[in-house]
Amino acid sequence: YLSNRVYRRKKRLLQSVPGSMCIRVTGNNRPLSVMQSISEAIMNRSSIRSYVDKPLTKIQKRQLERLLHTDNTGPFGHKIRLNLLDLSVYSKQEIQNLGMLGAVRGAGLYITGAVKKEKYGLEDFGYCLEWVILKATAQGFGTCWVTEDFKREIVSRKIQAGRDEVVPAVTPVGYFQYKRSL
């Protein structure tokens, strides 16, 4: 009963979202193609911590990279730099050094990003990364905000973040398992 009430409340709130964008969803354990709006992605999104050991196709990676390189300016005017970090090119020791083996299991691809250390920069980062997460969800991929289980200084070096930039969060992205890990 409570989940139905929460669902109805979310639905009422999302009816005010102007111009819901329709995105074609392919892959992710579902062979059927589905149309899903951003408001539906908000309704369906959950934090995924268990991933199938199946790499994304080159086309899917290119689509994600294109998404990451669109206009990533937050509402406060900060430009956010987002990158894909593919763990398949690193050794097991390097992955352990990144510290990305915490609560997330099986993820081989991460969305990372950096923002300048300025007033409201973190808010702009959160806004832009959440938008990308919703688009990835609409495409059928699992994601999960990770803010503590990674080593910021090492990830910063991997994405070549400047001294005046910070890496506030990362998110794994990929095909998710239907069983829960936690």
C-alpha positions in Angstrom: 0.0 0.0 0.0 2.7 2.5 0.9 4.7 1.9 -2.3 1.5 2.5 -4.3 1.0 5.8 -2.4 4.6 6.8 -3.0 4.3 5.9 -6.7 1.2 8.0 -7.1 2.8 11.0 -5.3 5.9 10.7 -7.6 3.6 10.5 -10.6 1.7 13.6 -9.6 4.9 15.5 -9.1 6.4 14.4 -12.4 3.3 15.5 -14.4 4.6 19.0 -14.0 7.9 18.1 -15.8 7.7 20.1 -19.1 8.5 18.4 -22.4 9.5 14.9 -21.3 12.0 13.7 -23.8 11.5 10.3 -25.4 14.6 8.2 -25.7 14.9 4.8 -27.5 15.9 2.1 -25.1 17.8 -0.9 -26.3 19.6 -3.7 -24.7 20.0 -4.3 -21.0 18.6 -7.8 -20.7 15.5 -6.7 -22.6 15.5 -7.4 -26.3 12.4 -5.3 -26.9 12.8 -1.7 -27.9 10.8 0.6 -25.5 10.1 4.4 -25.5 10.8 5.9 -22.1 10.6 9.5 -21.0 12.8 11.2 -18.5 9.9 11.3 -16.0 9.5 7.5 -16.4 13.3 7.1 -15.9 12.9 9.0 -12.6 10.1 6.7 -11.6 12.0 3.5 -12.5 15.5 4.5 -11.4 17.1 2.7 -8.5 20.7 2.3 -7.3 22.2 -0.8 -8.9 25.2 -2.4 -7.1 25.4 -5.7 -9.0 26.4 -5.8 -12.7 26.6 -8.6 -15.2 30.1 -9.2 -16.5 29.2 -8.2 -20.0 30.8 -5.2 -21.7 28.8 -2.6 -23.5 29.0 -2.6 -27.3 31.1 -0.1 -29.1 27.9 1.7 -30.3 26.6 1.9 -26.7 29.9 3.3 -25.5 29.9 5.9 -28.2 26.3 6.8 -27.3 27.3 7.3 -23.7 30.4 9.3 -24.7 28.3 11.6 -26.9 25.9 12.0 -23.9 28.8 12.9 -21.7 30.2 15.5 -24.1 26.9 17.4 -24.6 26.5 20.8 -23.0 27.3 20.0 -19.3 26.7 23.4 -17.8 24.8 23.4 -14.5 22.1 25.8 -13.4 24.7 27.9 -11.6 26.9 28.2 -14.7 29.7 25.8 -14.0 31.0 23.7 -16.8 31.2 20.0 -15.8 33.7 17.7 -17.4 32.4 14.1 -17.6 34.4 11.0 -18.8 34.0 7.3 -19.2 36.6 5.3 -17.2 36.9 1.8 -18.6 38.3 -0.6 -16.0 39.0 -3.3 -18.6 42.2 -1.6 -19.6 43.6 -1.7 -16.1 45.2 -4.6 -14.2 43.5 -6.0 -11.1 46.1 -4.2 -8.9 45.4 -0.8 -10.6 41.6 -1.4 -10.1 42.2 -2.1 -6.4 44.3 1.0 -6.2 41.4 3.0 -7.6 39.4 1.7 -4.6 36.3 0.9 -6.8 35.7 -2.5 -5.5 33.5 -1.5 -2.5 29.8 -2.2 -2.5 29.6 -2.3 -6.3 30.1 -5.7 -7.9 31.0 -6.5 -11.5 31.0 -3.0 -13.0 33.6 -2.5 -15.7 32.7 1.0 -16.8 32.3 4.1 -14.7 31.2 7.7 -15.5 33.5 10.1 -13.7 33.7 13.8 -13.8 35.4 16.9 -12.4 34.3 20.4 -11.5 36.2 23.5 -10.4 36.4 24.1 -6.7 34.1 27.1 -6.8 30.9 28.2 -5.0 28.0 26.0 -6.2 30.3 23.9 -8.3 29.2 20.7 -6.5 25.6 21.5 -7.0 26.2 21.9 -10.7 28.1 18.7 -10.8 25.2 16.9 -9.0 22.7 18.3 -11.5 24.7 17.3 -14.6 25.6 13.8 -13.4 22.0 13.1 -12.3 20.8 14.1 -15.8 23.3 11.7 -17.4 22.3 9.0 -14.9 18.6 9.5 -15.9 19.5 9.3 -19.6 21.5 6.1 -19.0 18.5 4.7 -17.0 16.2 5.6 -19.9 18.6 3.6 -22.2 18.2 0.6 -19.9 21.5 0.7 -18.0 22.0 0.4 -14.2 23.8 3.2 -12.3 24.6 4.0 -8.7 26.0 7.2 -7.1 29.4 6.4 -5.5 30.8 9.2 -3.3 33.0 7.3 -0.8 34.2 4.0 -2.1 36.9 5.3 -4.5 40.2 7.1 -4.1 39.6 10.6 -5.4 43.3 11.5 -5.9 43.9 8.4 -8.1 40.7 8.9 -10.1 41.6 12.5 -10.5 44.9 11.6 -12.1 43.3 9.0 -14.4 40.9 11.6 -15.8 43.6 14.3 -15.7 41.7 16.6 -13.4 43.3 20.0 -12.8 44.6 21.2 -9.4 41.6 23.5 -9.2 39.1 20.7 -9.8 37.5 18.0 -7.6 36.0 14.6 -8.4 32.9 14.6 -6.2 31.4 11.3 -7.3 31.5 8.5 -9.9 28.8 6.0 -11.1 29.1 2.6 -12.5 27.1 2.0 -15.7 26.2 -1.2 -17.3 23.9 -4.2 -17.5 22.5 -5.0 -14.1 21.8 -8.2 -12.4 18.3 -8.7 -11.1 19.4 -10.1 -7.7 20.4 -7.6 -5.0 23.9 -7.6 -3.7 23.2 -5.9 -0.4 
